[in-house]
Amino acid sequence: MDYETCINSAWLDEERTKGYTFVVKKDVARWLVVLLTAILTALIACVIDITIESLSAFKYTWLKQYTDYGVEKSLLIIPFLLWGALNIGPTLIAAFLGSYIEPVSTGSGIPQVKCYLNGVKVPRVVRIKTLLSKVVGVTMSVLGGLAVGKEGPMIHSGAVIAAGVSQGKTTSFKHDFGVFEYFREDHEKRDFVSAGAAAGVAAAFGAPVGQWIL
């Protein structure tokens, strides 16, 4: 579907009516939104990485201690059960979040973002609740030993962040910050969601320059 801005005489007349100052202010605000989106997306990626690394270190340190104890006492059933619990526990948390808290947060999130960008209304796809479920879910999934990564979820997370920042309000907490009102239209929101998805790709692969290329 074609969502390009239709630059016709009516659109040009409206821009002239608003004045040069408004146009410049809007352009500066657009770059500010993209910058904030990139920073917040990168922070989310860092939080996921640090959390996984810290919890994994605790998990395997604890498992090593009980494995050594089991070898010494000839009770290998203890580290085996502990290993199962430390994998099943985080996996159950991720499954609970995706099944009961926010089902739209399941999976990579890429199909949902693509549908949204093509004009398909996907309920709650860019809500803060979805972002929190996605972040905690992917962290617990990796910690539980599942064959998953943060590449797809970071694209969805970046899209959620961009949607929230660009609108200057949060629907989940019912609070309006009173900023970026001129971006509260579908065309502008989709553009920022695209930028957020690009920021998610760059953050997932550790390629900050890649965001601007995308």
C-alpha positions as CSV (number, residue, x, y, z in Angstrom):
1,M,0.0,0.0,0.0
2,D,1.2,3.5,-0.8
3,Y,1.6,5.7,2.3
4,E,3.9,8.3,0.8
5,T,3.0,11.9,1.5
6,C,0.9,13.4,-1.3
7,I,2.7,16.6,-2.0
8,N,0.0,18.5,-3.9
9,S,-1.1,22.1,-4.0
10,A,-3.4,21.7,-1.0
11,W,-0.6,20.2,1.1
12,L,1.9,23.0,0.1
13,D,-0.7,25.7,0.9
14,E,-1.2,24.1,4.4
15,E,2.6,24.1,5.0
16,R,2.8,27.8,3.9
17,T,-0.1,28.7,6.2
18,K,1.6,27.1,9.2
19,G,4.8,29.0,8.5
20,Y,8.5,28.3,8.2
21,T,9.0,28.3,11.9
22,F,6.5,25.5,12.4
23,V,8.0,23.4,9.6
24,V,11.5,23.7,11.1
25,K,10.2,23.0,14.6
26,K,8.5,19.9,13.3
27,D,11.6,18.7,11.5
28,V,13.7,19.2,14.6
29,A,11.1,17.3,16.7
30,R,11.2,14.5,14.2
31,W,15.0,14.1,14.6
32,L,14.6,14.3,18.4
33,V,12.0,11.5,18.3
34,V,14.3,9.3,16.2
35,L,17.2,10.0,18.6
36,L,15.2,9.2,21.7
37,T,13.9,6.0,20.1
38,A,17.5,4.9,19.2
39,I,18.7,5.6,22.8
40,L,15.8,3.8,24.5
41,T,16.0,0.8,22.2
42,A,19.7,0.5,22.8
43,L,19.1,0.7,26.6
44,I,16.5,-2.1,26.3
45,A,19.0,-4.2,24.4
46,C,21.6,-3.6,27.1
47,V,19.2,-4.4,29.9
48,I,18.4,-7.7,28.2
49,D,22.0,-8.6,27.6
50,I,23.1,-7.7,31.2
51,T,20.2,-9.5,32.8
52,I,20.8,-12.7,30.8
53,E,24.5,-12.6,31.6
54,S,24.0,-12.0,35.3
55,L,21.3,-14.6,35.8
56,S,23.1,-17.1,33.6
57,A,26.3,-16.7,35.8
58,F,24.2,-17.3,38.9
59,K,22.5,-20.3,37.3
60,Y,25.6,-22.1,36.2
61,T,27.6,-21.2,39.4
62,W,24.8,-22.7,41.5
63,L,24.6,-25.7,39.2
64,K,28.3,-26.3,39.4
65,Q,28.3,-26.3,43.2
66,Y,25.6,-28.9,43.3
67,T,27.2,-30.9,40.6
68,D,30.4,-31.1,42.5
69,Y,28.4,-32.0,45.6
70,G,26.5,-34.7,43.7
71,V,29.7,-36.2,42.3
72,E,31.3,-36.2,45.8
73,K,28.2,-37.8,47.4
74,S,27.2,-40.0,44.4
75,L,23.9,-38.2,44.2
76,L,23.8,-36.9,40.6
77,I,20.0,-36.8,40.8
78,I,20.3,-33.5,42.8
79,P,22.1,-31.5,40.1
80,F,19.9,-33.2,37.4
81,L,16.7,-32.0,39.1
82,L,18.2,-28.6,39.7
83,W,19.2,-28.3,36.1
84,G,15.7,-29.2,35.1
85,A,14.1,-26.7,37.5
86,L,16.4,-23.9,36.4
87,N,15.4,-24.4,32.8
88,I,11.7,-25.2,33.2
89,G,11.1,-22.3,35.7
90,P,12.1,-19.4,33.4
91,T,10.5,-21.1,30.5
92,L,7.2,-21.3,32.3
93,I,7.4,-17.6,33.2
94,A,7.9,-16.7,29.5
95,A,5.0,-19.0,28.5
96,F,2.7,-17.5,31.1
97,L,3.5,-13.9,29.9
98,G,2.8,-14.9,26.3
99,S,-0.3,-16.9,27.0
100,Y,-2.1,-14.9,29.7
101,I,-0.6,-11.5,30.2
102,E,-0.1,-10.3,26.6
103,P,-0.5,-12.8,23.8
104,V,0.5,-10.3,21.1
105,S,4.0,-10.3,22.6
106,T,4.6,-14.0,21.6
107,G,7.0,-14.9,18.8
108,S,9.5,-12.6,17.2
109,G,7.0,-9.8,16.6
110,I,8.2,-9.2,13.1
111,P,5.0,-10.4,11.4
112,Q,2.9,-8.2,13.7
113,V,5.1,-5.1,12.9
114,K,5.0,-5.8,9.2
115,C,1.2,-6.1,9.3
116,Y,1.0,-2.8,11.3
117,L,3.2,-1.0,8.7
118,N,0.9,-2.3,5.9
119,G,-2.2,-0.8,7.5
120,V,-3.5,-3.8,9.4
121,K,-4.9,-3.0,12.8
122,V,-3.3,-5.4,15.3
123,P,-4.7,-4.8,18.8
124,R,-2.2,-3.8,21.5
125,V,0.8,-4.4,19.2
126,V,2.6,-1.2,20.2
127,R,1.6,-0.9,23.9
128,I,4.0,-0.6,26.9
129,K,2.5,-3.8,28.4
130,T,3.5,-5.6,25.2
131,L,7.0,-4.2,25.5
132,L,7.4,-5.4,29.1
133,S,6.1,-8.9,28.3
134,K,8.4,-9.1,25.3
135,V,11.5,-8.0,27.2
136,V,10.9,-10.3,30.2
137,G,9.7,-13.1,28.0
138,V,12.8,-13.2,25.7
139,T,15.1,-12.9,28.8
140,M,13.4,-15.9,30.5
141,S,13.4,-17.9,27.3
142,V,17.1,-17.5,26.7
143,L,17.8,-18.2,30.4
144,G,15.7,-21.3,30.2
145,G,17.9,-22.7,27.4
146,L,15.4,-22.3,24.5
147,A,16.8,-21.8,21.0
148,V,15.7,-18.2,20.7
149,G,17.4,-14.8,20.5
150,K,16.6,-11.1,20.9
151,E,16.9,-10.2,17.2
152,G,13.2,-10.4,16.3
153,P,12.0,-9.2,19.7
154,M,14.3,-6.2,19.5
155,I,12.6,-5.2,16.2
156,H,9.2,-5.3,17.9
157,S,10.5,-3.5,21.0
158,G,12.0,-0.7,18.9
159,A,8.6,-0.3,17.1
160,V,6.8,-0.1,20.4
161,I,9.2,2.5,21.8
162,A,9.0,4.6,18.6
163,A,5.2,4.5,18.7
164,G,5.1,5.6,22.3
165,V,7.7,8.4,22.0
166,S,6.3,9.8,18.8
167,Q,2.8,10.2,20.2
168,G,4.0,11.9,23.4
169,K,1.4,9.9,25.5
170,T,0.8,6.5,26.9
171,T,-2.5,4.7,26.5
172,S,-1.7,2.0,29.0
173,F,-1.1,4.5,31.8
174,K,-3.6,7.0,30.4
175,H,-1.2,9.9,30.6
176,D,-0.6,12.6,28.0
177,F,2.8,14.4,28.2
178,G,1.5,17.1,25.9
179,V,4.3,16.9,23.3
180,F,4.6,15.9,19.7
181,E,0.9,16.4,19.0
182,Y,1.6,17.1,15.3
183,F,2.8,13.5,15.0
184,R,-0.5,12.0,16.1
185,E,-1.6,10.7,12.8
186,D,-1.3,7.2,11.1
187,H,1.2,8.3,8.5
188,E,3.6,9.9,10.9
189,K,3.2,7.0,13.5
190,R,4.0,4.4,10.8
191,D,7.1,6.3,9.8
192,F,8.4,6.3,13.3
193,V,7.5,2.7,13.9
194,S,9.7,1.9,10.8
195,A,12.5,3.9,12.4
196,G,12.0,2.0,15.6
197,A,12.2,-1.3,13.9
198,A,15.4,-0.2,12.2
199,A,16.8,0.8,15.6
200,G,15.9,-2.6,17.0
201,V,17.8,-4.4,14.2
202,A,20.8,-2.2,14.8
203,A,20.7,-2.8,18.6
204,A,20.3,-6.5,18.2
205,F,23.3,-6.9,16.0
206,G,25.4,-4.2,17.7
207,A,25.6,-2.0,14.6
208,P,24.7,1.6,15.6
209,V,25.5,3.0,12.1
210,G,23.3,0.4,10.6
211,Q,20.2,2.2,11.9
212,W,20.7,5.2,9.7
213,I,21.5,3.0,6.7
214,L,18.2,1.1,7.2
